[in-house]
């Protein structure tokens, strides 16, 4: 099976919830924001991975604000 991926710049505090489904430390509004973002970016049989552990300053794609971010990849099966 061949995989393709999308890359996203996100704040490190989202990573545990995305990869481990662990929302500890997020308040109710943050959890709602992340769940909405994940629903909009859902891929069947996707797998998440952190590409970069070193934060860099960029626009967080979940909250759409400038912050320290890391690159995460969402892998999914290629179609066709």
C-alpha positions as YAML, in Angstrom:
chain: A
units: angstrom
residues:
- id: 1
  name: UNK
  ca: [0.00, 0.00, 0.00]
- id: 2
  name: UNK
  ca: [1.39, 3.39, -0.98]
- id: 3
  name: UNK
  ca: [0.84, 6.34, 1.33]
- id: 4
  name: UNK
  ca: [0.53, 10.02, 0.65]
- id: 5
  name: UNK
  ca: [0.48, 12.79, 3.23]
- id: 6
  name: UNK
  ca: [-0.53, 16.32, 4.09]
- id: 7
  name: UNK
  ca: [1.65, 18.57, 6.23]
- id: 8
  name: UNK
  ca: [0.30, 21.02, 8.78]
- id: 9
  name: UNK
  ca: [1.93, 23.62, 11.04]
- id: 10
  name: UNK
  ca: [0.32, 23.35, 14.46]
- id: 11
  name: UNK
  ca: [1.05, 24.33, 18.06]
- id: 12
  name: UNK
  ca: [2.72, 21.56, 20.07]
- id: 13
  name: UNK
  ca: [-0.10, 21.55, 22.65]
- id: 14
  name: UNK
  ca: [-2.45, 20.03, 20.02]
- id: 15
  name: UNK
  ca: [-0.16, 17.05, 19.27]
- id: 16
  name: UNK
  ca: [-1.15, 14.77, 22.15]
- id: 17
  name: UNK
  ca: [-4.83, 15.14, 21.34]
- id: 18
  name: UNK
  ca: [-4.26, 14.49, 17.62]
- id: 19
  name: UNK
  ca: [-1.93, 11.51, 17.95]
- id: 20
  name: UNK
  ca: [-3.04, 9.95, 21.25]
- id: 21
  name: UNK
  ca: [-6.64, 11.21, 21.52]
- id: 22
  name: UNK
  ca: [-5.58, 12.75, 24.87]
- id: 23
  name: UNK
  ca: [-7.32, 16.09, 25.40]
- id: 24
  name: UNK
  ca: [-5.87, 16.61, 28.90]
- id: 25
  name: UNK
  ca: [-4.73, 20.20, 29.28]
- id: 26
  name: UNK
  ca: [-7.07, 21.66, 26.66]
- id: 27
  name: UNK
  ca: [-9.98, 23.74, 27.86]
- id: 28
  name: UNK
  ca: [-13.48, 23.16, 26.46]
- id: 29
  name: UNK
  ca: [-13.14, 25.83, 23.75]
- id: 30
  name: UNK
  ca: [-9.77, 24.47, 22.60]
- id: 31
  name: UNK
  ca: [-11.13, 20.93, 22.48]
- id: 32
  name: UNK
  ca: [-14.10, 22.10, 20.39]
- id: 33
  name: UNK
  ca: [-11.79, 24.01, 18.03]
- id: 34
  name: UNK
  ca: [-9.51, 21.01, 17.56]
- id: 35
  name: UNK
  ca: [-12.37, 18.53, 17.06]
- id: 36
  name: UNK
  ca: [-13.87, 20.79, 14.38]
- id: 37
  name: UNK
  ca: [-10.49, 21.12, 12.65]
- id: 38
  name: UNK
  ca: [-9.94, 17.35, 12.75]
- id: 39
  name: UNK
  ca: [-13.41, 16.69, 11.34]
- id: 40
  name: UNK
  ca: [-12.68, 19.07, 8.45]
- id: 41
  name: UNK
  ca: [-9.32, 17.33, 7.78]
- id: 42
  name: UNK
  ca: [-10.42, 13.73, 8.24]
- id: 43
  name: UNK
  ca: [-8.94, 11.03, 6.00]
- id: 44
  name: UNK
  ca: [-9.94, 7.39, 6.17]
- id: 45
  name: UNK
  ca: [-7.29, 5.18, 7.77]
- id: 46
  name: UNK
  ca: [-5.05, 8.15, 8.44]
- id: 47
  name: UNK
  ca: [-1.97, 8.10, 10.62]
- id: 48
  name: UNK
  ca: [-0.40, 11.15, 12.27]
- id: 49
  name: UNK
  ca: [3.31, 11.76, 12.84]
- id: 50
  name: UNK
  ca: [5.35, 14.69, 14.16]
- id: 51
  name: UNK
  ca: [7.91, 15.64, 11.53]
- id: 52
  name: UNK
  ca: [9.67, 18.30, 13.56]
- id: 53
  name: UNK
  ca: [10.19, 18.46, 17.32]
- id: 54
  name: UNK
  ca: [11.82, 21.91, 17.18]
- id: 55
  name: UNK
  ca: [9.16, 24.64, 17.31]
- id: 56
  name: UNK
  ca: [9.25, 27.48, 14.80]
- id: 57
  name: UNK
  ca: [7.16, 30.65, 14.62]
- id: 58
  name: UNK
  ca: [4.30, 30.37, 12.10]
- id: 59
  name: UNK
  ca: [0.52, 30.46, 11.77]
- id: 60
  name: UNK
  ca: [-1.09, 27.60, 13.70]
- id: 61
  name: UNK
  ca: [-3.44, 25.96, 11.21]
- id: 62
  name: UNK
  ca: [-5.85, 24.84, 13.95]
- id: 63
  name: UNK
  ca: [-6.43, 28.21, 15.63]
- id: 64
  name: UNK
  ca: [-5.26, 30.48, 12.77]
- id: 65
  name: UNK
  ca: [-2.99, 32.57, 15.04]
- id: 66
  name: UNK
  ca: [0.78, 33.10, 15.05]
- id: 67
  name: UNK
  ca: [2.51, 30.85, 17.59]
- id: 68
  name: UNK
  ca: [5.35, 28.40, 18.07]
- id: 69
  name: UNK
  ca: [4.50, 25.47, 15.82]
- id: 70
  name: UNK
  ca: [5.74, 22.05, 14.78]
- id: 71
  name: UNK
  ca: [5.17, 20.23, 11.50]
- id: 72
  name: UNK
  ca: [2.86, 17.23, 11.63]
- id: 73
  name: UNK
  ca: [2.07, 14.86, 8.81]
- id: 74
  name: UNK
  ca: [-1.20, 13.09, 8.20]
- id: 75
  name: UNK
  ca: [-0.60, 9.91, 6.17]
- id: 76
  name: UNK
  ca: [-3.34, 8.20, 4.21]
- id: 77
  name: UNK
  ca: [-3.58, 5.51, 1.47]
- id: 78
  name: UNK
  ca: [-3.09, 6.79, -2.05]
- id: 79
  name: UNK
  ca: [-6.08, 6.47, -4.31]
- id: 80
  name: UNK
  ca: [-5.81, 4.75, -7.65]
...
